[in-house]
Amino acid sequence: MTLLDAHLFQRIDISEILIWAKEQNEDSSPNLTKFTEHFNKMSYWARSCILKQCDAKERERVVVKFIKIMKHLRKINNFNSYLAILSALDSAPIRRLEWQKNITEGLKEYCALIDSSSSFRAYRQALAETTPPCIPYIGLILQDLTFVHVGNTDYITDAIVNFTKCWQQFHILEPMRCFKKKPFTFKRNEQIIDFFNNFEDYLSEDAMWEISENIKPRAGQKKKDYS
């Protein structure tokens, strides 16, 4: 999982990040686009793995497995996969189902890392204390750069560059530069890589909602019989 992330992460050029903050143009940032698509596919894949289980105990077993995987991803500083799986477990079709207390309480602890109410303070602190190799959460980098771009002009006057804006951009991107310099050295296992199938095997949003609502019907809604 981490090697798949790392391969795509290493291909991103810093210039693509800056271009995206200005233009949000997929054609101008192809490697960044592939990386964000990979994040989304991984999240949908994780949701699908849970919802495809017909038995409640099996669904809980899969959720517990993903929680253990997140713990390991945090340990090796793969924040990208960590966030992708967490976004799956905290997605509406999954969250609305009934889970054991140990699962819901455990997820609260993991969600605390990306609490956005304080501008992602916990995550920013964790990232600042991280020693490479590391794969950061690109979404927050893009958010920060977009905020800087929208709030500041490129030039103070026609002839004077806004170096304050340049410094802010450098400060946001420098950790990413450092992380790209030191790759992960895990041994590649082709069987595991093939198992993930690049996270292409996932249900559509509509299919996930249909399964979720069949497991736990909305008020006044009858459970469908697929027998």
C-alpha positions in Angstrom: 0.0 0.0 0.0 2.8 2.4 1.0 4.9 1.5 -2.0 2.0 2.2 -4.4 1.6 5.6 -2.7 5.3 6.3 -2.7 5.7 5.5 -6.4 3.0 8.1 -7.3 4.2 10.6 -4.7 7.8 10.6 -6.1 6.5 11.4 -9.6 4.8 14.7 -8.5 6.8 17.8 -9.5 6.6 20.7 -7.1 5.6 22.9 -9.9 2.5 20.9 -10.4 1.4 21.7 -6.9 1.9 25.5 -7.5 0.0 25.3 -10.8 -2.9 23.5 -9.2 -3.2 26.1 -6.5 -3.6 28.7 -9.3 -5.5 26.9 -12.0 -7.0 23.6 -10.7 -6.1 22.2 -14.1 -5.8 18.5 -14.3 -3.9 18.6 -17.6 -1.3 20.9 -16.2 -0.8 18.7 -13.1 -1.0 15.1 -14.4 1.0 13.4 -11.7 -0.7 15.3 -8.9 -4.1 14.3 -10.5 -3.1 10.6 -10.5 -2.0 10.8 -6.9 -5.3 12.4 -5.8 -7.3 9.9 -7.9 -5.3 7.1 -6.2 -6.4 8.5 -2.8 -10.0 8.5 -3.8 -9.9 5.0 -5.2 -8.3 3.7 -2.1 -11.0 5.2 0.0 -13.8 3.8 -2.1 -12.0 0.4 -2.2 -11.9 0.3 1.7 -15.6 1.2 1.9 -16.5 -1.5 -0.6 -14.5 -4.1 1.3 -16.6 -3.4 4.3 -20.0 -3.2 2.6 -19.5 -6.3 0.5 -19.5 -8.4 3.7 -23.0 -9.9 4.2 -22.6 -10.7 7.9 -22.4 -8.0 10.6 -19.5 -9.7 12.4 -17.6 -10.0 9.1 -18.1 -6.2 8.5 -16.8 -5.5 12.0 -13.8 -7.8 11.4 -12.9 -5.9 8.3 -13.2 -2.5 10.1 -11.0 -3.7 12.9 -8.5 -4.9 10.3 -8.5 -1.4 8.7 -8.0 0.2 12.1 -4.9 -2.0 12.7 -3.6 -1.0 9.2 -4.1 2.7 10.0 -2.1 2.2 13.2 0.7 0.8 11.2 0.5 3.5 8.5 0.8 6.1 11.2 3.8 4.4 12.6 5.6 4.4 9.2 4.5 8.0 8.4 2.2 7.2 5.5 -0.4 9.9 6.2 -1.9 9.7 2.7 -3.1 6.1 3.0 -4.0 6.7 6.7 -6.3 9.5 5.6 -7.7 7.5 2.7 -8.7 4.6 4.9 -10.0 6.9 7.7 -12.1 8.8 5.2 -13.6 5.5 4.3 -14.4 4.4 7.8 -15.8 7.9 8.6 -17.9 8.1 5.3 -21.6 8.4 5.7 -22.6 4.9 4.3 -20.2 3.3 6.8 -20.6 5.7 9.8 -24.4 5.4 9.9 -24.3 1.7 10.5 -24.3 0.3 14.1 -20.8 -0.7 15.4 -19.5 -2.0 18.6 -18.4 0.7 21.1 -14.7 -0.3 20.9 -14.8 0.5 17.2 -16.6 3.8 17.5 -14.3 4.9 20.4 -11.2 3.8 18.5 -12.2 5.8 15.5 -12.6 8.9 17.6 -8.9 8.6 18.5 -7.8 8.4 14.9 -10.2 11.2 13.7 -8.6 13.5 16.3 -5.4 13.6 14.2 -7.3 15.3 11.3 -9.6 17.5 13.4 -10.2 20.5 11.1 -11.8 22.7 13.8 -8.4 24.0 14.8 -6.9 24.2 11.3 -5.6 20.6 11.5 -3.3 21.5 14.5 -2.7 17.9 15.6 -1.8 16.8 12.1 0.5 19.8 11.5 2.2 19.1 14.7 2.6 15.4 13.9 4.0 16.2 10.5 6.5 18.7 11.9 7.8 16.1 14.2 8.1 13.4 11.5 11.4 12.1 10.3 11.5 11.0 6.6 10.6 8.9 4.8 7.0 10.2 4.9 4.0 10.6 2.6 2.1 13.7 3.6 -1.6 14.4 3.0 -1.6 16.4 -0.2 -5.1 17.7 0.3 -4.0 20.0 3.1 -0.9 21.3 1.1 -3.2 22.2 -1.8 -5.7 23.9 0.6 -2.9 26.0 2.2 -1.4 27.0 -1.1 -4.8 27.9 -2.6 -5.5 30.1 0.5 -2.1 31.8 0.0 -2.8 32.3 -3.7 -6.3 33.7 -3.3 -5.3 36.0 -0.4 -2.1 37.5 -2.0 -1.2 39.0 -5.4 2.0 37.9 -7.2 3.2 41.4 -7.5 3.0 44.4 -5.1 3.4 46.7 -8.0 4.1 46.1 -11.7 7.8 45.8 -11.0 8.0 44.4 -7.4 7.5 40.7 -6.7 5.5 39.8 -3.6 8.2 38.0 -1.8 6.0 37.5 1.2 3.8 35.3 -0.9 6.8 33.4 -2.3 8.1 32.8 1.3 4.7 31.5 2.4 4.6 29.1 -0.6 8.2 27.9 0.2 7.3 27.3 3.8 4.3 25.1 2.8 6.2 23.1 0.2 9.6 22.7 1.9 8.5 19.6 4.0 7.3 17.9 0.8 10.7 18.6 -0.8 12.4 17.0 2.1 10.1 13.9 2.1 10.7 13.4 -1.6 14.4 13.2 -1.1 14.2 10.0 1.1 12.2 7.2 -0.4 10.8 4.1 1.4 13.0 1.1 1.2 10.4 -1.7 1.7 10.8 -4.8 -0.4 8.2 -5.0 -3.2 5.9 -8.0 -3.0 4.2 -8.6 -6.3 1.5 -10.9 -4.8 0.4 -8.1 -2.5 0.6 -5.5 -5.3 -1.6 -7.7 -7.4 -4.1 -8.2 -4.6 -4.7 -4.4 -4.4 -5.2 -4.3 -8.2 -4.4 -0.5 -8.0 -7.7 -0.2 -6.0 -9.8 -0.5 -9.1 -12.3 -2.9 -7.6 -14.8 -0.7 -5.8 -18.5 -0.1 -5.7 -20.2 3.0 -7.0 -21.5 5.7 -4.6 -25.1 4.7 -5.3 -24.3 1.0 -4.8 -22.7 1.7 -1.5 -25.7 3.7 -0.3 -28.1 0.9 -1.5 -26.2 -1.7 0.5 -25.9 0.6 3.6 -29.6 1.3 3.6 -30.5 -2.3 3.2 -28.3 -3.2 6.2 -29.9 -0.4 8.2 -33.1 1.0 6.5 -33.9 4.6 7.0 -37.0 5.4 9.1 -40.1 4.1 7.4 -38.0 2.3 4.8 -38.4 -1.5 4.4 -35.4 -3.8 4.0 -35.0 -5.2 0.5 -35.1 -9.0 0.0 -32.4 -10.1 -2.5 -33.2 -13.8 -2.1 
